[in-house]
Amino acid sequence: MAHPTAARRPSRRAALPRALAAVAAVLAAAVLGGCGSGGSGGGAESATPAASAGPSFPVTVVPQNGRVTLGHRPERIVSLSPTATEDLYAVGAGKQVVAVDANSDHPSNAPVTSLSGLTPNIEAIAKHRPDLVVASQDSGGLVSGLRKLGVPVLIEPAAATVDDAYAQIGQLGLATGHGPQAAHTVAGMKSAIAATVKRTGAHHTGLTYYWELGAAPYYSATSSTFVGQVASLFGLKNIADKADKASDGGYPQLSQEYIVSARPQLIFLTDNGPSDGGQSPKTVAARPGWSGIPAVREKRVFGLDDDVASRWGPRLPQLVAEIAGAVERAGAR
């Protein structure tokens, strides 16, 4: 993927997806209604057959890099994307994975190597004798380089919507011979998210929030981004929306004065990991002028799991649950 925040928030983790603008009502319908279509990288074309397809080959899928036909079930998969790694294990293809990139830290039993999805080394990848490589972006001539070696590649970019995330899981299930389990995984995700939204409520329009990707400078994510759409499931209002410009792609840089004057009632930190800035409710409260922000004053600053918040795979229900917990806590006051 294009790592939309890479230049703004240095991190060893996968960056948050660059999203297409979409209204919250459409997203809610997609999640709660179980729609299976998506628009990121063409993956949705393969999501529907994945629900019913068995492990019969050859199969053809349509990732971002175009149509790819797999003549047999891949038995030596290399993943260069932390989200794809999680997807592969979730659909039951874990035993077929022989190597993953250095940032793929979940699940814990994934065969982590020094491989990089940002700066791929074709020779190093080839040493694992893969019969399928999955990545989030075509960096460094990855697709063309492996094509010369006869190795198929699936480029599964950052999901623009929740539906795109579901479609990628379905596509990877189809490509690896685990279509039914992929469909089961997606159904479980939809069910868990729907239950969380139903319990917490989807109409918290009076709650404003600030989503922090990085501090000093302060970068945020608007409602048009993947995570912004997830927060919109609860009806939350994003303070960054008014500051967004076309050139920001949904990830504007905010001034400290802007954030303080916007007075968000909730603050979500995704720069709280050791490699992401180490921010915490305590460090936020110590920022000059921030003590008067309602979120700080009412102790509504929440450090999210930065791995889960920066990926769009099978742990998405966990992110939804974390946001729901914050909303419920705010409503209890």
C-alpha positions in Angstrom: 0.0 0.0 0.0 1.0 3.6 -0.3 1.5 4.2 3.4 -0.4 7.5 3.6 1.1 8.4 6.9 4.6 7.0 6.5 6.2 10.4 5.9 4.3 11.9 8.8 4.5 9.2 11.4 7.6 7.0 11.2 6.7 3.5 12.4 7.7 -0.1 12.0 4.0 -0.9 11.7 1.7 -0.8 8.7 0.2 2.6 8.2 -3.5 3.3 8.4 -5.3 2.9 5.1 -5.9 5.8 2.8 -9.6 5.8 2.3 -12.1 6.9 -0.2 -14.8 9.3 1.0 -17.9 7.5 2.1 -20.8 8.5 4.3 -21.3 6.7 7.6 -24.8 5.5 6.7 -23.4 3.6 3.7 -20.7 2.0 5.9 -23.2 1.1 8.5 -25.4 -0.6 5.9 -22.4 -2.5 4.6 -21.4 -3.7 8.0 -24.8 -4.4 9.5 -26.4 -5.6 6.3 -23.6 -7.9 5.3 -22.9 -6.5 1.9 -19.9 -8.1 0.3 -18.8 -5.7 -2.4 -15.8 -3.4 -2.2 -13.8 -1.1 -4.3 -10.1 -1.3 -3.3 -7.8 -2.8 -5.9 -10.5 -4.9 -7.6 -10.6 -7.5 -4.8 -14.3 -7.4 -4.6 -14.7 -9.2 -7.9 -13.5 -12.4 -6.2 -15.2 -11.9 -2.8 -18.6 -13.4 -3.8 -17.3 -16.7 -5.3 -15.1 -17.1 -2.3 -18.1 -17.6 -0.1 -19.1 -20.8 -1.8 -15.9 -22.0 -3.6 -14.2 -25.1 -2.5 -10.4 -25.9 -2.8 -10.7 -26.6 -6.5 -8.0 -25.2 -8.9 -7.2 -23.5 -11.1 -8.8 -20.3 -9.7 -8.6 -16.7 -11.0 -8.6 -13.7 -8.6 -8.4 -10.0 -9.4 -6.2 -8.1 -6.9 -5.0 -4.6 -7.5 -2.3 -5.8 -10.0 -4.8 -7.4 -12.3 -6.1 -10.9 -13.0 -4.0 -13.7 -11.5 -4.6 -17.4 -12.2 -3.4 -20.0 -9.7 -3.0 -23.4 -11.3 -2.8 -25.3 -8.0 -3.2 -24.6 -4.3 -0.2 -22.7 -3.1 1.8 -24.5 -0.5 4.7 -22.0 0.0 3.2 -18.6 0.6 5.3 -15.5 1.4 3.4 -12.5 3.0 4.9 -9.1 2.8 2.0 -7.4 4.5 1.1 -7.6 8.2 -2.6 -7.4 7.4 -2.4 -10.1 4.7 -0.5 -12.3 7.2 -3.4 -12.0 9.7 -5.9 -12.7 6.9 -4.0 -15.8 5.7 -4.0 -17.3 9.2 -7.6 -16.3 9.8 -8.8 -18.2 6.7 -6.8 -21.4 7.6 -3.8 -20.9 5.3 -1.3 -20.6 8.1 0.3 -24.0 7.4 1.0 -22.9 3.9 2.9 -19.7 4.9 6.6 -20.2 4.9 7.8 -16.6 5.5 6.4 -13.2 6.5 7.9 -9.7 6.6 9.6 -8.2 9.6 6.4 -6.2 10.6 4.1 -9.2 10.7 4.0 -9.7 14.4 0.6 -11.4 14.6 -0.1 -14.2 15.0 2.8 -15.0 17.2 3.6 -18.2 15.4 4.0 -16.6 12.0 7.5 -17.3 10.5 8.9 -13.8 10.8 11.9 -12.9 8.7 13.9 -9.8 7.7 11.9 -9.5 4.5 10.4 -6.1 3.8 7.3 -5.1 1.9 8.4 -1.5 1.6 11.8 -2.3 0.0 11.4 -5.9 -1.2 14.5 -7.9 -2.1 13.5 -10.2 -5.0 16.5 -12.5 -4.4 15.8 -12.8 -0.7 12.1 -13.6 -1.4 13.0 -16.2 -4.0 15.2 -18.1 -1.5 12.0 -19.2 0.3 10.9 -20.9 -3.0 7.4 -19.3 -2.9 4.5 -20.4 -5.1 2.6 -17.3 -4.1 3.6 -13.9 -2.7 1.1 -11.5 -1.1 1.9 -7.8 -0.6 0.1 -4.5 0.0 2.0 -2.6 -2.7 4.1 -3.2 -5.8 7.3 -1.6 -4.5 10.7 -2.0 -6.1 9.4 -3.9 -9.1 8.1 -6.7 -6.9 5.4 -8.0 -9.4 7.6 -7.8 -12.5 10.6 -9.2 -10.7 8.7 -12.3 -9.4 6.8 -12.7 -12.7 10.1 -13.4 -14.4 10.7 -16.2 -11.9 7.2 -17.5 -12.5 5.9 -16.6 -9.0 2.3 -15.2 -8.9 1.8 -12.1 -6.7 -1.3 -10.7 -5.2 -1.3 -7.0 -4.3 -3.9 -6.4 -1.6 -3.7 -2.6 -0.9 -4.9 -0.7 2.1 -8.7 -1.1 2.4 -10.7 2.0 1.6 -13.8 0.6 3.3 -14.9 -2.2 5.6 -16.3 -4.0 2.6 -12.9 -3.9 1.0 -11.4 -5.5 4.1 -14.0 -8.3 3.8 -13.3 -8.7 0.1 -9.6 -9.1 0.6 -10.2 -11.9 3.2 -12.5 -13.6 0.7 -10.1 -13.3 -2.1 -7.2 -14.7 -0.1 -9.4 -17.6 1.0 -10.3 -18.3 -2.6 -6.6 -18.1 -3.7 -5.4 -20.4 -1.0 -8.1 -23.0 -1.2 -10.0 -21.8 1.9 -13.0 -20.1 0.5 -15.6 -21.5 2.9 -13.4 -20.7 6.0 -12.8 -17.1 4.6 -16.6 -16.7 4.3 -17.0 -18.0 7.9 -14.3 -15.5 9.1 -16.1 -12.6 7.4 -19.5 -13.7 8.8 -18.0 -13.8 12.3 -16.5 -10.3 11.9 -19.8 -8.9 10.7 -21.7 -10.5 13.5 -19.3 -9.3 16.2 -19.3 -5.7 14.9 -23.1 -5.6 14.5 -23.5 -6.8 18.1 -21.1 -4.2 19.4 -22.8 -1.3 17.5 -26.3 -2.5 18.6 -25.2 -2.6 22.3 -23.5 0.8 22.2 -25.8 2.6 19.9 -25.2 4.3 16.5 -26.4 7.8 17.3 -23.9 9.4 19.5 -23.9 12.6 17.4 -23.2 14.8 20.3 -19.7 13.2 20.9 -16.8 14.8 19.1 -13.4 13.1 18.9 -9.8 13.6 17.8 -7.9 10.7 16.3 -4.2 11.1 16.8 -1.7 9.5 14.4 1.3 11.4 15.5 2.2 14.3 17.8 4.3 17.3 17.2 3.4 17.7 14.4 -0.2 16.5 15.0 -1.6 14.4 12.3 -5.1 13.0 12.3 -7.5 10.9 10.3 -10.9 12.3 9.1 -14.3 10.7 8.7 -13.4 9.8 5.1 -10.7 7.4 6.1 -11.0 3.8 7.0 -10.8 4.3 10.8 -12.9 7.4 10.5 -15.7 5.4 8.9 -15.4 2.8 11.7 -15.8 5.6 14.3 -18.8 6.9 12.4 -20.6 3.6 13.1 -21.4 5.1 16.4 -22.3 8.5 15.0 -19.3 10.3 16.4 -18.2 13.7 15.0 -14.6 14.1 13.9 -13.0 17.4 14.7 -10.5 17.0 11.8 -13.1 17.1 9.1 -13.2 20.9 8.9 -9.4 21.1 8.6 -9.1 18.6 5.8 -7.9 19.7 2.3 -8.0 17.8 -0.9 -4.2 17.4 -0.8 -4.4 15.8 2.7 -6.1 12.7 1.5 -8.0 12.5 4.7 -4.9 12.8 6.9 -4.6 16.5 7.8 -1.9 18.1 10.0 -3.6 20.0 12.8 -2.2 22.8 14.8 -2.2 22.5 18.6 -4.4 25.6 18.7 -6.9 24.0 16.4 -7.2 20.9 18.5 -7.5 22.8 21.8 -10.2 25.2 20.4 -12.2 22.3 18.9 -12.5 20.8 22.4 -12.9 17.1 21.5 -14.8 15.0 24.0 -12.9 11.9 23.1 -9.3 11.5 22.1 -8.0 8.3 20.5 -4.2 7.7 20.5 -2.7 5.4 17.9 0.9 6.7 18.5 1.1 5.1 22.0 3.5 2.3 21.1 7.2 2.5 21.9 8.1 2.8 18.2 5.2 5.2 17.4 5.8 8.0 19.9 4.9 6.6 23.2 2.0 9.0 23.8 -0.4 8.3 26.7 -3.2 10.0 28.6 -0.5 11.4 30.9 1.6 12.9 28.2 -1.5 14.4 26.5 -2.6 16.0 29.8 0.9 17.5 30.2 0.7 19.3 26.8 0.4 23.1 27.2 -3.2 24.2 27.1 -4.7 20.7 26.8 -5.9 20.4 30.4 -9.0 22.3 29.5 -10.1 20.0 26.7 -13.1 18.0 27.8 -11.6 14.7 26.8 -8.6 15.4 29.0 -10.5 17.0 31.8 -13.0 14.1 31.9 -10.2 11.4 31.5 -11.5 10.3 28.1 -8.1 9.9 26.4 -7.8 6.3 25.1 -4.7 4.6 23.9 -5.7 2.1 21.3 -3.8 -1.1 20.3 -1.7 0.5 17.6 -1.3 -2.8 15.7 -5.1 -3.3 15.5 -5.7 0.3 14.7 -3.3 0.4 11.8 -4.6 -2.8 10.1 -7.8 -3.8 8.4 -7.9 -7.6 8.9 -9.7 -10.1 11.1 -9.1 -8.1 14.3 -11.2 -5.2 13.1 -14.0 -6.2 15.6 -11.5 -5.6 18.4 -10.9 -2.0 17.2 -14.7 -1.5 17.0 -15.0 -2.8 20.6 -12.3 -0.5 21.8 -14.1 2.5 20.3 -17.3 1.3 21.7 -15.8 1.1 25.2 -14.7 4.7 25.0 -18.2 5.8 23.8 -19.9 3.8 26.6 -17.5 5.3 29.2 -18.3 8.8 28.0 -22.0 8.1 28.1 -21.8 6.9 31.6 -20.8 10.2 32.9 
